[in-house]
Amino acid sequence: MFPGYNQAMQNKPITIGLAQISQQVGKSHYFPYSVGLLQAYALKHAKNPEHFSFLPPEYRRLNEAQANQHFAQAEIIGFSLYIWNLRRSLKLAQALKQENPKRLIIAGGPQVPDQAEHFLREHPQLDLVFHGPGEKSFLEVIERWPHQDWEDIPGISYLQGDRFIYQPPAPRETDLSVYPSPYLEGVFDPLFVDNQDWIGLLETNRGCPFACTFCDWGSALQSKVYRFPIERVFAEIEWIARNKVGNVFTCDANFGILPRDIEIAKHVASMKNSYGYPLSFQSQTSKNTPERVIEIQEILHKAGLATYAAISLQSVDPHTLRSIRRENISLDAYRKVQAAALQSGIVAYTDMILALPGESYESFVEGINTVIENGQHTKILFHNATLLPNAEMASPAYRERFQLETTWVSLPGHTPAEDGIPELMEIIIASNTLNRSDWIQMHIFAWFTAFLYYTHKLLQPTLMVLHAVSRLSYRQLIEHFVTAPLENYPVLNEIRKAFTDTAHKYQQGYPASQQETLIWTLFDGMYLTPDNSMQIQLWNANLIDTFYSEAGDFLARRIQHENPHFDLRLLEESLMFNRKLFLRLFSNQRFPVEIAQRPLSESILPLHYNLQAFYQAKLQSQTMSLREIPETLVRI
């Protein structure tokens, strides 16, 4: 024991404050799970746990005055750093250090660089940072406080005078039972006085066998998957259900990778039946175990849990997949999940990342065409390729290899802070396979795909019809809106201009990326993408009918150029069908912005083609030919 340690401890407990500022989702917050793990481990394994007094873990987006008030008595303050809280956490740490320079300020989390010397010199308010799982090292640090003899503690970096000291993490713990649960140990009990809507985080295992270069998870943890005891997992699920936590998100990198994950899903379903909670269960599904993923999704779906199957393709281009070390993930597995989800009535969406290293405009748009052709008619979520500090993609060698050009943009879903602390992310805007101009076109194509094909199905049935009766691919039909002259179509022209302006401002980075674009951040945890924003603008300006009129003429000219004998009656009827469908879907949607109120006519339409049956067959990836039928009244 260090000299003076016992005497210091005999005076009073050391007050410790931990903060993990939550990513907000509407009015909901995540439990501060990472710092909860630290507190639970310290109180379970400390030699003298009575020597430590923990403040309730902080999750709110505090300003400096609020932070000084909350942490007023704290001698040790720790921050868990994520992409959505990095700049605020550092700013609060600076204010807290200035308020009391004798405090120990520490930090961990995925935004702490593995090579931390520059980070520590740039942020002198941090006395010490942790690398990797921090439970054991955190306990050693606080047990030695106020002495700073840290040189034999693994997994930390700090400055000693002008000398930078790095101690690599210890070998990974294989027995996860040594880590107590913050839920079961009562760490989060004080937070219920805040009357928040909580999102539970459930960690059933640690480890990831993949090494995707865009992910700091695989880069940091590529290894064997180790399991938490099943009894602990079941008890946490019951705690979540009994405390009426509505939403649960699994922290596992690949839920469904282990056979026991089926039993975990069954227990979630059982708790839902017993307590009525949780209401939803979301996970990052396993990449190469489609049958198990499907079984899990069916269990949750049958129990009435809101769930979805995430088909995380990211790209379908072989060169790109090799560039991001994802070639060992089976695309056939994703197709099986999508097909089974359709059959079971489970929502399945596809993730695609724009501007990945190795991707070109040509490979990207062909990939989107392939995804649609393979039956994805529900949703594609488009993401920007983002550089995380400990991902291989962010390393100097990788940047140089692919000649990555980047900029910093505001994090979607975070309102401009009153105290001027934005949260930013670094995105790729060019590479050796994608110039800046093609990056702009790639985004316009992606946004038109969402706008026309997916969001409220604005033109989906019509594009399905035209694809079926012509030699035009989905890519060609969507790309026509991206590249064809629009001088005679003022509404279509304004839509493309708005997408183009948004892409240019986004490419310029912060603060231009915040100014008058179609990426609408409404309040914390809520933002609208350009496809939604543009549809709302058209609706509020009473231009929906004008859009359909222009789109009909625009597409008719394109189809007749391909096939002069094309019967335009089919196009006209498909547009009428499509308009009725859009109006129903859009008017039933609840938006977080003001929407003009308009009476809707009855959604009954006389059809002379089997459009309704054709459309439903396409949604189920079934084959059906278009044909004329006797006039039939259908309700859309």
Protein Blocks (a to p, Z undefined) as FASTA:
>chain_A
ZZhklmmmmmpccddddddddddehjaccddfklmmmmmmmmmmgmblmlpccddddfbd
cdfklmmmmmmmpmbdcddddfklmmmmmmmmmmmmmmmmmbccddedjklcfblmlmmm
mmmmbmbdcehjfklmmmmmmmmpcbfcfklcghiacdehjaccddddddddfblmlpcc
fklnommmmmmmnopacdddddfbgcdfbfcfkbmklmmmgccdddddfklmmmmmmmmm
mnopabdcdfbfbghjamklmmmmmmmmmmmmmnopafbdcddddfklmklmmmmmmmmm
mnopacdddddfkpacfklmmmnopmlpcfklmmmmmmmmmmnopacdddddehiahiaf
klmmmmmmmmmmnopakbccdddddddfkbmklpmklmmmnopacdddddehiacdfklp
acdddddfbdfkbcfklmmmmmmmmmmmmmmmmngolmmmmmmmmmmmmcbdfklmmmmm
mmmccklmmklmmmmmmmmmmmmmmmnopaklmgopabdcfbghiacdfklmmmmmmmmn
opmmmmmmmmmmmmmmmmmmmmmmbcfklmmmmmmmmmmmmmmmmmmpccfbdcdddddd
dfbdcdfbfklmmmmmmmnopacdddddddddddZZ
